[in-house]
């Protein structure tokens, strides 16, 4: 009889048994390829473990990518799919990926889809046949932000099930589309010239439901980021047999060696990383491809520009689906699933006109905000600027025009508004009819302010405000960009010293008044003359009884856009912020309106056609979130109640 001691298994034994099992599932009794033997040894040596799947069918289809071998997309042969439509195709056992270019007016003839298809428009526009009707789908690149332009990126996508009709017509400028099929299309594979194709490919059946409805056009940027691991956030789209992960990895992030049973097709879209593959390291740049068969050991370290990757998994990963469900639950606790962004005002066609909206606040059933004038080069003009009053139906009027280049607004207990007169170097109290009652702050230590930008009032009647010196004056009065506090007694004190922040901008108090949060618009930029350690974060401070601050700390890490990462910047264009009664913070940025809970944990992003500049809560029940940017005003309904100012 064996002793109990001899029957105990070490973690190494378990890992070895696990490795043997998963490779037996994949290869059965066939001779193992060299990489499999090496992989099995590495799993044992590194004591790696992972999930087991018994639902992955054996597919006798060879990929055009070598397992674990990096290849550039440029080396993939071009295949003519239809007249005027050429594609680069790569595939594994479960999915086929097609990067297709269509000339102007080119058509993919009507067909019945032999496989599930997910299609994303990457450039241009197409007419996509959906339910017998051609629907326009497009891609729009983001604007380079300036004083008059701030449009955000748009990529439409659609999921179509097997056996439905499909056809595509390219627009007048042509188009580029990404298609992912499950299982791989045999007719497309035949076009590549490969021989000995199987008569059919066993598709398999998997437990997860698609993440989107078939035949509905969606916007990729509306898909919420899911944190897959620290430093890695992804927009996930899945059908029944294909899962697309549009992954953004932070600069210098590292990922330990790991395994998963799903096959992975990887393409670098932007940036770079050193990918660990088995016991080696391969440098991967834009357009590099990689096939990782199920349970191949891999990891990596991201380069200094970060790295955006398209991963296609077969079958869809249940662990990713669980993470996505958790993220969406947190987001929809704040933003209802059925809620949609609504355009309230288009200032190019409605009313007296808007150019650059800022500083919204809700007061007495109306929305008040600044309409700043800027030209494309950020040259302002107070004579062409205004303060606006808007009714809930979107009707609006100027209550003040030509008096000042106003920025942030804040309701006061008097029923008036505190207004940052940015170019006037002061903060004033103004009635809702536009009459200036008095100057609240004109300077600090007998020198004028440079450009007060945003402000928040506390329960005592004191006012915190930022001065990022974003004004045209060649000579500044104060020694740098700073944050100040106007005490209830009327004394101005500096609570964050000059140039601690590269550009302090948005400022907000917690509902209990004990924590002040400040964001940083620009950082690590060649065009900006201050560089700090504040980077792309919202920072939090404890508030002392006298209004001074202590215990500086990182509160929330803001998502960066690809354009900023490519120039090694850390600028989010973080601007106006608001807060709800639960302590969730909302931050207007290049990437959209970013939402964080009261611990600074990321909740999600509200995507807008232009990047938002500021925000506030309003409406009869204070559950409508208003967002302003450039010449637009938007709103969306929420499940939460905004914190009302002034605090009582």
C-alpha positions as CSV (number, residue, x, y, z in Angstrom):
1,X,0.0,0.0,0.0
2,X,1.3,3.4,-1.0
3,X,2.0,5.8,1.9
4,X,0.1,9.1,2.2
5,X,3.4,10.9,1.8
6,X,4.1,9.3,-1.6
7,X,0.6,10.3,-2.8
8,X,1.0,14.0,-2.2
9,X,1.5,16.1,-5.4
10,X,3.7,19.1,-5.5
11,X,2.8,22.3,-7.5
12,X,5.4,21.3,-10.1
13,X,3.7,17.8,-10.5
14,X,0.4,19.5,-10.9
15,X,1.7,21.9,-13.5
16,X,3.4,19.1,-15.4
17,X,0.2,17.0,-15.4
18,X,-1.8,20.1,-16.5
19,X,0.6,20.7,-19.4
20,X,0.5,17.1,-20.5
21,X,-3.3,17.1,-20.4
22,X,-3.8,20.3,-22.4
23,X,-1.3,19.2,-25.1
24,X,-2.9,15.8,-25.3
25,X,-6.3,17.6,-25.9
26,X,-4.7,19.6,-28.7
27,X,-2.5,17.1,-30.4
28,X,-3.9,13.7,-29.3
29,X,-1.5,10.9,-30.2
30,X,0.3,12.8,-32.9
31,X,4.1,13.5,-32.7
32,X,4.6,16.7,-30.9
33,X,6.2,19.6,-32.8
34,X,9.4,20.9,-31.3
35,X,7.8,24.1,-30.0
36,X,5.3,21.9,-28.1
37,X,8.0,19.9,-26.4
38,X,9.8,23.2,-25.4
39,X,6.5,24.7,-24.3
40,X,5.7,21.7,-22.1
41,X,9.1,22.0,-20.4
42,X,8.7,25.7,-19.8
43,X,5.2,25.3,-18.3
44,X,6.7,22.9,-15.8
45,X,9.9,24.9,-15.1
46,X,7.9,28.2,-14.6
47,X,5.2,26.4,-12.7
48,X,2.5,27.9,-14.9
49,X,-1.2,26.9,-14.7
50,X,-4.3,28.1,-16.5
51,X,-7.8,27.3,-17.5
52,X,-8.8,24.0,-19.2
53,X,-11.3,23.9,-22.1
54,X,-12.7,20.6,-23.5
55,X,-14.9,22.4,-26.1
56,X,-12.2,23.3,-28.6
57,X,-12.5,21.1,-31.7
58,X,-9.6,19.6,-33.5
59,X,-9.3,21.5,-36.8
60,X,-7.1,20.2,-39.6
61,X,-6.2,23.6,-41.0
62,X,-2.6,25.0,-41.2
63,X,-2.2,28.7,-40.5
64,X,-0.2,30.9,-42.9
65,X,1.6,32.2,-39.8
66,X,4.2,30.1,-38.0
67,X,3.4,29.3,-34.4
68,X,5.3,31.8,-32.2
69,X,7.0,33.4,-35.2
70,X,6.7,37.2,-35.7
71,X,5.8,38.2,-39.3
72,X,5.0,41.6,-40.7
73,X,1.7,42.3,-42.5
74,X,3.6,43.7,-45.4
75,X,4.9,40.2,-46.2
76,X,1.4,38.7,-46.4
77,X,0.4,38.4,-50.1
78,X,-2.4,40.5,-51.5
79,X,-5.5,38.5,-52.6
80,X,-8.1,39.9,-55.0
81,X,-11.5,39.3,-53.4
82,X,-13.6,41.1,-56.0
83,X,-13.1,43.7,-58.7
84,X,-11.4,46.7,-57.0
85,X,-11.2,44.9,-53.6
86,X,-8.0,43.4,-52.4
87,X,-7.2,41.9,-49.0
88,X,-4.4,40.6,-46.8
89,X,-5.6,37.4,-45.1
90,X,-4.2,35.6,-42.1
91,X,-5.8,32.8,-40.1
92,X,-5.5,30.2,-37.4
93,X,-7.5,27.2,-36.8
94,X,-10.6,29.1,-35.7
95,X,-10.7,32.6,-37.2
96,X,-9.7,34.3,-40.5
97,X,-8.8,38.0,-40.5
98,X,-9.1,40.1,-43.6
99,X,-7.7,43.6,-44.0
100,X,-9.4,44.8,-47.2
101,X,-8.9,47.8,-49.3
102,X,-11.7,48.9,-51.7
103,X,-11.4,51.3,-54.5
104,X,-14.0,54.1,-54.9
105,X,-17.3,52.5,-55.8
106,X,-15.9,48.9,-55.6
107,X,-18.5,46.2,-54.6
108,X,-18.4,42.9,-52.8
109,X,-21.3,41.2,-54.6
110,X,-24.3,40.0,-52.7
111,X,-23.7,36.6,-51.1
112,X,-25.0,34.4,-48.3
113,X,-22.4,34.5,-45.5
114,X,-20.8,31.1,-45.0
115,X,-19.4,32.1,-41.6
116,X,-20.0,34.5,-38.8
117,X,-18.6,38.0,-39.6
118,X,-17.5,41.0,-37.6
119,X,-16.6,44.0,-39.7
120,X,-15.1,47.3,-38.7
121,X,-14.7,50.3,-41.0
122,X,-11.1,51.5,-40.6
123,X,-11.0,54.2,-43.3
124,X,-13.5,55.9,-45.6
125,X,-17.1,54.8,-45.8
126,X,-19.1,51.8,-47.2
127,X,-22.7,50.9,-47.8
128,X,-23.2,47.6,-45.8
129,X,-26.2,45.4,-46.7
130,X,-28.1,44.7,-43.6
131,X,-31.6,43.1,-43.7
132,X,-31.9,43.9,-47.4
133,X,-31.0,47.6,-47.1
134,X,-27.7,49.3,-47.6
135,X,-26.6,51.2,-44.4
136,X,-23.8,53.8,-44.5
137,X,-20.9,52.9,-42.2
138,X,-17.9,55.1,-41.9
139,X,-14.6,55.9,-40.3
140,X,-13.7,59.4,-39.2
141,X,-10.2,60.3,-37.9
142,X,-9.8,62.5,-34.9
143,X,-9.1,66.2,-35.4
144,X,-5.8,67.6,-34.3
145,X,-7.3,69.7,-31.4
146,X,-7.0,73.5,-31.8
147,X,-9.1,76.5,-30.9
148,X,-11.9,75.6,-33.4
149,X,-11.6,71.8,-34.0
150,X,-11.9,68.9,-31.6
151,X,-13.7,66.1,-33.4
152,X,-13.1,62.6,-32.0
153,X,-12.3,59.4,-33.8
154,X,-15.2,57.2,-35.2
155,X,-15.1,53.6,-36.4
156,X,-18.4,51.9,-37.2
157,X,-18.7,48.1,-36.9
158,X,-21.4,45.4,-37.3
159,X,-21.8,41.8,-36.5
160,X,-23.5,39.5,-39.0
161,X,-24.5,35.9,-38.3
162,X,-23.8,33.0,-40.7
163,X,-26.3,32.4,-43.5
164,X,-27.5,36.1,-43.7
165,X,-27.2,38.2,-46.9
166,X,-24.0,40.3,-47.2
167,X,-22.8,42.9,-49.7
168,X,-20.6,45.9,-49.5
169,X,-20.3,49.0,-51.6
170,X,-17.3,51.4,-51.1
171,X,-18.0,55.1,-50.9
172,X,-16.7,57.9,-53.3
173,X,-13.3,58.0,-51.5
174,X,-12.9,54.2,-51.2
175,X,-12.5,52.4,-47.9
176,X,-10.5,50.0,-45.7
177,X,-12.3,47.4,-43.7
178,X,-11.4,44.8,-41.1
179,X,-13.3,41.5,-41.3
180,X,-13.0,38.6,-38.8
181,X,-14.7,35.3,-39.8
182,X,-15.6,32.2,-37.7
183,X,-14.9,29.7,-39.0
184,X,-12.4,30.7,-41.7
185,X,-14.0,31.1,-45.1
186,X,-12.9,28.3,-47.4
187,X,-13.6,30.4,-50.5
188,X,-11.2,33.1,-49.2
189,X,-8.6,30.5,-48.3
190,X,-8.9,29.1,-51.8
191,X,-8.1,32.5,-53.3
192,X,-4.7,32.4,-51.4
193,X,-3.7,29.4,-53.5
194,X,-3.2,27.0,-50.6
195,X,-3.8,23.3,-51.5
196,X,-5.4,20.4,-49.6
197,X,-8.1,22.5,-48.1
198,X,-10.6,20.5,-45.9
199,X,-14.1,20.1,-47.3
200,X,-15.4,21.9,-44.3
201,X,-14.0,23.3,-41.0
202,X,-15.5,22.2,-37.8
203,X,-16.7,25.4,-36.2
204,X,-17.4,24.1,-32.7
205,X,-20.0,25.4,-30.3
206,X,-19.1,27.7,-27.4
207,X,-21.0,28.9,-24.3
208,X,-20.8,32.7,-24.6
209,X,-23.4,34.9,-26.2
210,X,-22.3,37.7,-28.6
211,X,-21.6,41.0,-26.9
212,X,-23.6,42.9,-29.6
213,X,-26.8,42.3,-31.5
214,X,-26.5,41.1,-35.1
215,X,-27.3,43.5,-37.8
216,X,-27.0,46.6,-35.7
217,X,-24.3,49.2,-36.5
218,X,-22.3,50.2,-33.4
219,X,-19.5,52.7,-32.8
220,X,-16.2,51.1,-31.6
221,X,-15.5,54.1,-29.4
222,X,-18.8,53.5,-27.5
223,X,-17.5,50.1,-26.4
224,X,-16.3,50.5,-22.8
225,X,-12.7,49.7,-21.9
226,X,-12.3,46.6,-19.9
227,X,-9.2,46.2,-17.7
228,X,-7.7,42.9,-18.6
229,X,-4.7,43.3,-16.3
230,X,-3.0,46.3,-14.7
231,X,-1.8,48.6,-17.5
232,X,-3.9,46.8,-20.2
233,X,-7.4,48.0,-21.2
234,X,-9.4,46.7,-24.1
235,X,-12.5,47.3,-26.1
236,X,-13.9,43.8,-26.5
237,X,-16.3,42.7,-29.3
238,X,-17.4,39.0,-29.5
239,X,-19.6,36.9,-31.7
240,X,-20.2,33.2,-31.0
241,X,-16.8,32.1,-32.2
242,X,-14.6,35.2,-32.6
243,X,-13.5,37.6,-29.9
244,X,-11.8,40.9,-31.0
245,X,-9.8,42.7,-28.4
246,X,-8.7,46.3,-29.3
247,X,-6.1,46.4,-26.6
248,X,-4.3,49.5,-25.3
249,X,-1.2,48.8,-23.1
250,X,0.4,51.6,-21.1
251,X,3.9,52.7,-21.7
252,X,6.5,50.4,-20.0
253,X,3.8,48.0,-18.7
254,X,5.0,44.5,-18.1
255,X,3.0,41.2,-18.4
256,X,4.4,38.0,-16.7
257,X,4.7,34.8,-18.6
258,X,1.3,33.1,-18.8
259,X,-0.8,30.6,-20.8
260,X,-4.4,30.3,-22.0
261,X,-6.2,27.6,-23.9
262,X,-7.5,29.9,-26.7
263,X,-5.7,30.5,-29.9
264,X,-4.6,34.2,-30.3
265,X,-3.9,36.1,-33.5
266,X,-2.0,39.3,-32.6
267,X,-1.4,42.4,-34.7
268,X,0.4,45.5,-33.5
269,X,-1.6,48.6,-34.5
270,X,0.6,51.3,-32.9
271,X,3.6,51.5,-30.6
272,X,5.9,48.6,-29.8
273,X,6.6,45.9,-27.3
274,X,9.1,43.1,-26.6
275,X,7.0,40.0,-26.7
276,X,8.2,37.0,-24.7
277,X,7.5,33.8,-26.8
278,X,8.4,30.5,-25.2
279,X,12.0,31.1,-23.9
280,X,12.8,34.0,-26.4
281,X,12.0,37.7,-26.8
282,X,10.8,39.2,-30.1
283,X,10.6,43.0,-30.7
284,X,7.3,43.8,-32.2
285,X,6.5,47.0,-34.1
286,X,3.5,48.4,-36.0
287,X,2.0,45.8,-38.4
288,X,3.8,42.9,-36.9
289,X,1.8,39.7,-36.7
290,X,2.0,36.7,-34.3
291,X,0.1,33.4,-34.0
292,X,0.0,32.1,-30.4
293,X,-1.5,28.6,-30.4
294,X,-3.5,27.6,-27.3
295,X,-1.3,27.4,-24.2
296,X,1.9,28.7,-25.8
297,X,3.9,30.5,-23.1
298,X,4.1,34.2,-23.7
299,X,4.4,37.6,-21.9
300,X,6.0,40.9,-22.6
301,X,7.1,44.4,-21.9
302,X,5.7,47.5,-23.6
303,X,7.8,50.2,-25.1
304,X,7.8,53.9,-24.0
305,X,5.1,54.9,-26.5
306,X,2.7,52.2,-25.2
307,X,1.3,49.6,-27.6
308,X,-2.1,49.2,-29.3
309,X,-2.9,45.7,-30.4
310,X,-5.7,43.8,-32.1
311,X,-6.0,40.4,-30.6
312,X,-8.4,37.9,-32.1
313,X,-9.2,34.9,-29.8
314,X,-10.7,31.6,-30.7
315,X,-12.8,30.6,-29.0
316,X,-14.0,33.7,-27.1
317,X,-12.4,33.9,-23.7
318,X,-14.8,33.4,-20.7
319,X,-12.4,35.1,-18.3
320,X,-12.5,38.3,-20.5
321,X,-16.2,38.1,-20.7
322,X,-16.4,38.0,-16.9
323,X,-14.2,41.1,-16.7
324,X,-16.2,42.9,-19.3
325,X,-19.5,42.1,-17.4
326,X,-18.0,43.5,-14.2
327,X,-16.9,46.7,-15.9
328,X,-20.3,47.2,-17.6
329,X,-22.1,46.6,-14.3
330,X,-20.1,49.4,-12.7
331,X,-20.7,51.7,-15.7
332,X,-24.4,51.0,-16.0
333,X,-24.8,51.6,-12.3
334,X,-24.1,55.2,-13.2
335,X,-25.2,55.4,-16.9
336,X,-28.3,53.4,-17.7
337,X,-27.9,50.8,-20.4
338,X,-30.6,52.4,-22.5
339,X,-29.2,56.0,-22.1
340,X,-27.8,57.7,-25.2
341,X,-25.9,61.0,-25.6
342,X,-28.3,63.7,-26.9
343,X,-27.2,66.8,-28.8
344,X,-29.0,69.7,-27.2
345,X,-27.5,72.6,-29.1
346,X,-25.5,72.8,-32.3
347,X,-24.1,76.3,-32.0
348,X,-23.3,76.5,-35.7
349,X,-27.0,76.4,-36.7
350,X,-29.0,77.2,-33.6
351,X,-29.5,80.5,-31.7
352,X,-27.1,83.4,-31.6
353,X,-24.1,81.1,-32.1
354,X,-21.5,79.2,-30.0
355,X,-17.7,78.8,-30.6
356,X,-16.0,77.3,-27.5
357,X,-18.3,76.3,-24.7
358,X,-17.0,76.1,-21.1
359,X,-17.8,76.1,-17.4
360,X,-21.5,74.8,-17.3
361,X,-23.5,75.1,-14.1
362,X,-27.2,74.4,-13.3
363,X,-29.0,77.2,-11.4
364,X,-32.7,77.7,-10.8
365,X,-33.8,75.4,-13.6
366,X,-31.5,76.7,-16.2
367,X,-28.0,75.9,-17.5
368,X,-25.4,78.7,-17.5
369,X,-22.1,78.4,-19.4
370,X,-19.4,80.5,-21.0
371,X,-19.1,80.9,-24.7
372,X,-15.4,81.7,-25.2
373,X,-14.2,83.0,-28.6
374,X,-11.0,81.4,-29.9
375,X,-9.6,81.2,-33.4
376,X,-7.7,78.1,-34.7
377,X,-4.5,79.3,-33.0
378,X,-6.1,79.8,-29.6
379,X,-6.2,83.5,-29.9
380,X,-9.1,84.7,-27.8
381,X,-11.3,87.8,-28.0
382,X,-13.4,89.0,-25.1
383,X,-15.4,91.2,-27.4
384,X,-16.7,88.1,-29.2
385,X,-17.3,86.1,-26.0
386,X,-20.5,85.6,-24.0
387,X,-22.2,84.1,-21.0
388,X,-25.1,81.9,-22.0
389,X,-28.4,81.0,-20.3
390,X,-30.1,77.8,-21.6
391,X,-33.6,76.5,-21.0
392,X,-34.2,72.8,-20.6
393,X,-35.6,72.6,-24.2
394,X,-32.3,73.9,-25.6
395,X,-33.4,77.4,-26.3
396,X,-30.6,79.8,-25.3
397,X,-29.6,83.4,-25.2
398,X,-26.6,85.6,-24.2
399,X,-27.0,87.2,-20.8
400,X,-23.7,88.9,-21.2
401,X,-21.8,89.6,-24.5
402,X,-18.5,91.4,-25.2
403,X,-17.6,92.0,-21.6
404,X,-15.1,89.3,-20.9
405,X,-13.4,86.0,-21.9
406,X,-15.2,84.1,-19.2
407,X,-14.3,80.5,-18.3
408,X,-15.5,78.6,-15.2
409,X,-18.8,79.5,-13.5
410,X,-20.0,78.6,-10.0
411,X,-23.4,79.3,-8.2
412,X,-23.2,81.3,-5.0
413,X,-25.6,81.4,-2.0
414,X,-26.6,84.8,-3.1
415,X,-28.2,83.3,-6.2
416,X,-25.6,84.9,-8.4
417,X,-22.7,83.3,-10.3
418,X,-19.0,83.5,-9.5
419,X,-17.3,83.9,-12.9
420,X,-13.6,83.4,-13.9
421,X,-12.8,86.5,-16.1
422,X,-9.8,84.8,-17.5
423,X,-8.3,87.6,-19.7
424,X,-9.5,90.2,-17.2
425,X,-7.3,88.6,-14.5
426,X,-10.1,88.4,-11.9
427,X,-13.0,86.5,-10.5
428,X,-16.3,88.4,-10.4
429,X,-19.8,88.0,-9.0
430,X,-22.4,88.3,-11.7
431,X,-26.2,88.2,-11.6
432,X,-28.0,85.7,-13.9
433,X,-29.0,88.8,-16.0
434,X,-25.4,89.5,-16.7
435,X,-24.8,92.4,-14.3
436,X,-21.4,92.4,-12.5
437,X,-22.0,93.0,-8.8
438,X,-18.4,93.0,-7.5
439,X,-14.9,91.7,-7.9
440,X,-14.3,88.7,-5.7
441,X,-10.6,88.2,-6.5
442,X,-8.2,90.5,-8.3
443,X,-4.8,89.4,-7.3
444,X,-2.5,87.6,-4.9
445,X,0.2,89.4,-2.8
446,X,-0.6,92.7,-4.5
447,X,0.0,91.4,-8.0
448,X,-2.8,90.6,-10.5
449,X,-4.0,87.0,-11.2
450,X,-2.9,85.8,-14.6
451,X,-5.9,83.8,-15.8
452,X,-8.3,82.2,-13.4
453,X,-9.7,79.2,-15.1
454,X,-11.9,76.9,-12.9
455,X,-13.4,77.2,-9.4
456,X,-15.4,75.4,-6.7
457,X,-17.1,76.8,-3.6
458,X,-17.1,75.1,-0.2
459,X,-19.8,75.0,2.5
460,X,-18.2,78.0,4.2
461,X,-18.4,80.2,1.2
462,X,-14.7,80.0,0.4
463,X,-13.6,79.4,-3.2
464,X,-10.8,77.3,-4.6
465,X,-9.6,78.3,-8.1
466,X,-6.9,77.4,-10.6
467,X,-4.7,79.8,-12.5
468,X,-2.9,77.9,-15.4
469,X,-1.8,81.3,-16.9
470,X,-3.5,80.3,-20.2
471,X,-3.6,83.9,-21.4
472,X,-2.0,85.9,-24.2
473,X,0.0,88.2,-22.0
474,X,3.7,87.8,-22.8
475,X,4.7,88.7,-19.2
476,X,2.9,87.0,-16.3
477,X,2.3,88.6,-12.9
478,X,2.6,85.5,-10.8
479,X,5.6,83.2,-10.7
480,X,3.9,80.2,-12.2
481,X,0.8,78.1,-12.6
482,X,-0.9,77.5,-9.2
483,X,-4.0,76.9,-7.2
484,X,-5.5,79.4,-4.7
485,X,-8.2,79.7,-2.0
486,X,-10.4,82.7,-1.3
487,X,-11.3,82.4,2.4
488,X,-14.8,83.3,3.6
489,X,-13.2,86.4,5.1
490,X,-11.9,87.5,1.7
491,X,-8.2,86.7,2.0
492,X,-6.5,84.9,-0.9
493,X,-4.0,82.2,0.0
494,X,-2.0,80.0,-2.4
495,X,-2.6,76.3,-1.6
496,X,-0.6,74.7,-4.4
497,X,2.7,76.3,-5.3
498,X,3.7,77.6,-8.7
499,X,4.5,74.9,-11.4
500,X,3.8,72.0,-9.1
501,X,1.3,71.2,-11.9
502,X,2.2,71.8,-15.6
503,X,-1.3,73.1,-16.1
504,X,-3.7,72.9,-13.2
505,X,-7.2,73.2,-14.6
506,X,-10.3,71.4,-13.3
507,X,-11.0,71.5,-9.6
508,X,-13.8,69.8,-7.5
509,X,-14.6,69.1,-3.8
510,X,-15.9,65.9,-2.4
511,X,-19.5,66.0,-1.1
512,X,-18.3,66.1,2.5
513,X,-15.9,69.0,1.6
514,X,-12.9,67.1,3.0
515,X,-11.1,66.3,-0.3
516,X,-10.1,68.6,-3.1
517,X,-9.2,67.1,-6.5
518,X,-7.2,68.9,-9.2
519,X,-6.4,67.7,-12.7
520,X,-3.5,68.4,-15.1
521,X,-4.3,69.4,-18.7
522,X,-0.9,69.2,-20.3
523,X,2.4,67.5,-19.4
524,X,5.6,66.1,-20.9
525,X,5.0,68.2,-24.1
526,X,7.6,70.0,-26.2
527,X,5.1,72.8,-26.8
528,X,4.6,73.5,-23.1
529,X,7.3,75.2,-20.9
530,X,6.5,73.3,-17.7
531,X,7.0,69.6,-17.2
532,X,6.0,68.0,-13.9
533,X,5.4,64.6,-12.2
534,X,1.7,65.1,-12.3
535,X,1.3,63.6,-15.8
536,X,-2.1,62.2,-16.7
537,X,-3.6,62.0,-13.2
538,X,-6.2,63.6,-11.1
539,X,-4.6,64.4,-7.7
540,X,-6.3,64.5,-4.4
541,X,-5.6,66.6,-1.2
542,X,-7.1,66.6,2.3
543,X,-8.6,69.9,3.2
544,X,-7.5,71.6,6.5
545,X,-9.8,73.7,8.6
546,X,-8.2,76.9,7.3
547,X,-8.6,75.8,3.7
548,X,-5.0,74.8,3.2
549,X,-4.2,71.4,1.8
550,X,-2.2,68.3,2.9
551,X,-1.6,64.7,1.9
552,X,-1.1,65.1,-1.8
553,X,-1.7,61.8,-3.6
554,X,-2.6,60.3,-7.0
555,X,-6.4,59.8,-7.2
556,X,-7.2,58.6,-10.7
557,X,-5.2,57.8,-13.8
558,X,-6.7,59.3,-17.0
559,X,-6.7,57.4,-20.3
560,X,-4.5,58.9,-22.9
561,X,-5.1,59.0,-26.7
562,X,-2.9,57.4,-29.3
563,X,-1.9,60.8,-30.7
564,X,-0.5,61.9,-27.4
565,X,1.2,58.6,-26.7
566,X,2.9,58.8,-30.1
567,X,4.7,62.0,-29.2
568,X,5.6,60.7,-25.7
569,X,3.2,63.2,-24.1
570,X,1.1,62.8,-21.0
571,X,-1.6,65.3,-21.9
572,X,-5.2,64.4,-21.5
573,X,-6.6,67.9,-22.0
574,X,-8.3,67.3,-18.6
575,X,-10.5,70.3,-18.1
576,X,-13.8,70.8,-16.3
577,X,-14.9,68.2,-13.6
578,X,-18.1,67.5,-11.7
579,X,-19.1,65.1,-9.0
580,X,-22.2,63.2,-7.9
581,X,-23.6,62.6,-4.4
582,X,-21.9,59.2,-4.3
583,X,-18.5,60.8,-4.9
584,X,-18.1,59.6,-8.5
585,X,-15.9,62.1,-10.4
586,X,-16.5,63.0,-14.1
587,X,-13.5,64.5,-16.0
588,X,-13.7,66.1,-19.5
589,X,-10.7,64.9,-21.6
590,X,-9.5,64.2,-25.2
591,X,-10.7,60.6,-24.7
592,X,-14.2,61.6,-23.7
593,X,-15.9,62.1,-20.3
594,X,-14.0,59.8,-18.0
595,X,-15.8,58.5,-14.9
596,X,-14.1,57.3,-11.6
597,X,-15.6,56.2,-8.3
598,X,-14.8,57.7,-5.0
599,X,-11.7,55.6,-4.6
600,X,-10.4,56.7,-8.0
601,X,-11.2,53.4,-9.7
602,X,-12.0,53.7,-13.4
603,X,-15.7,53.2,-14.3
604,X,-15.9,54.1,-18.0
605,X,-16.0,56.8,-20.7
606,X,-18.9,58.6,-22.3
607,X,-17.9,59.1,-25.9
608,X,-18.9,62.3,-27.8
609,X,-18.5,63.5,-31.4
610,X,-16.2,66.3,-30.1
611,X,-14.1,66.0,-27.1
612,X,-15.8,67.5,-24.0
613,X,-14.4,70.6,-22.3
614,X,-16.5,70.6,-19.2
615,X,-19.6,69.1,-17.5
616,X,-22.2,69.5,-14.8
617,X,-25.4,67.9,-13.5
618,X,-28.8,69.5,-14.0
619,X,-32.4,68.8,-14.8
620,X,-35.4,68.8,-12.6
621,X,-34.0,65.8,-10.5
622,X,-30.3,66.8,-11.0
623,X,-29.8,63.4,-12.7
624,X,-29.0,64.8,-16.2
625,X,-25.4,65.1,-17.1
626,X,-24.6,68.1,-19.3
627,X,-21.4,68.1,-21.4
628,X,-20.1,71.0,-23.4
629,X,-17.4,71.2,-26.0
630,X,-16.6,73.7,-28.8
631,X,-19.9,74.8,-30.3
632,X,-22.0,71.9,-28.9
633,X,-24.0,71.1,-25.8
634,X,-24.8,67.5,-25.1
635,X,-26.6,65.6,-22.3
636,X,-27.3,62.1,-21.0
637,X,-29.5,60.7,-18.3
638,X,-27.9,59.0,-15.3
639,X,-28.9,56.8,-12.4
640,X,-27.2,59.1,-9.9
641,X,-27.9,62.6,-8.5
642,X,-25.3,65.2,-9.0
643,X,-23.9,67.1,-6.0
644,X,-25.5,70.6,-6.0
645,X,-23.6,73.9,-5.6
646,X,-23.4,75.9,-3.5
647,X,-23.1,73.2,-0.8
648,X,-25.2,73.7,2.3
